[in-house]
Amino acid sequence: PQTILQFSPDNLRRFLIFCTGAPSLPPRSTSSITIVVQYNRASEALPIAHTCFYKLDLPDYPDQDMFVSKLMKAIEECATFDRV
C-alpha cells in the first residue's frame, strides 16, 4: 500500500487502468473501489490483473525494489480497451 500511496496522479491512473481496464471510475461509483490482492509463490513474473473482478495477483518478490520495478513495468505497458 505504501508504494501505491506514493504514486503520482499519472501513475495512479495507470494503476487504475491496469487493475480495472478503465481510465476512470464510473460516474455513479462510490468514492472508492476495492482491489483484492492475492499473493502467489515467489516468482520473477509480472503482476497479473483480473480486470473484471478487480483482482491483482502479486508474486512474493524478495524485496521492495523488485516489487516496485515489476509493478511499474506492468502498469506502464498495459493498454485499455479504448486505447487510453
C-alpha positions in Angstrom: 0.0 0.0 0.0 2.8 2.5 0.7 4.1 2.3 -2.8 0.7 3.0 -4.3 0.1 5.9 -1.9 3.4 7.5 -3.2 2.4 7.3 -6.9 2.0 10.4 -8.9 -1.5 11.1 -10.2 -0.5 9.8 -13.6 0.8 6.5 -12.2 -2.3 6.2 -10.0 -4.4 6.5 -13.2 -2.2 3.8 -14.9 -2.6 1.6 -11.8 -6.4 2.0 -12.1 -6.3 1.1 -15.8 -4.1 -1.9 -15.0 -6.4 -3.2 -12.3 -9.8 -2.3 -13.8 -9.3 -1.9 -17.5 -10.8 1.6 -17.3 -9.1 5.0 -17.1 -11.5 6.4 -14.5 -14.2 5.2 -12.1 -17.8 5.0 -13.4 -19.7 8.3 -12.9 -22.0 6.9 -10.3 -19.4 4.9 -8.5 -18.7 5.2 -4.8 -15.8 7.2 -3.7 -13.6 4.1 -3.6 -13.3 0.7 -5.1 -11.7 -2.4 -3.5 -8.9 -4.2 -5.3 -8.3 -7.6 -3.9 -4.7 -8.6 -3.8 -3.7 -12.2 -3.8 -0.1 -13.1 -3.1 1.4 -16.0 -5.0 4.5 -18.0 -4.6 7.9 -16.4 -5.2 8.4 -15.6 -8.9 10.0 -13.0 -11.1 6.8 -12.8 -13.2 5.0 -9.5 -13.6 1.8 -8.9 -11.5 -1.4 -10.1 -13.2 -4.6 -8.1 -13.1 -8.1 -9.7 -13.5 -9.9 -6.5 -14.5 -13.4 -7.9 -14.4 -13.0 -8.9 -10.7 -10.7 -6.0 -9.5 -8.2 -8.6 -8.5 -4.4 -8.3 -8.6 -2.1 -11.3 -8.4 1.3 -10.4 -7.0 4.2 -12.8 -6.8 6.1 -12.8 -3.5 9.0 -10.7 -4.6 12.2 -10.9 -2.5 12.4 -7.2 -1.9 10.7 -3.9 -2.2 12.8 -2.7 -5.2 11.8 -5.7 -7.3 8.2 -5.2 -6.3 8.2 -1.6 -7.4 10.1 -2.4 -10.6 7.8 -5.2 -11.7 4.6 -3.3 -10.8 5.8 -0.2 -12.7 6.6 -2.2 -15.7 3.2 -3.9 -15.6 1.2 -0.6 -15.3 3.3 1.3 -17.8 2.9 -1.3 -20.5 -0.7 -2.2 -20.1 -3.4 -0.9 -22.5 -7.1 -0.4 -22.2 -9.9 -1.5 -24.4 -10.3 2.1 -25.7 -6.5 2.6 -26.1 -6.3 5.4 -23.5 
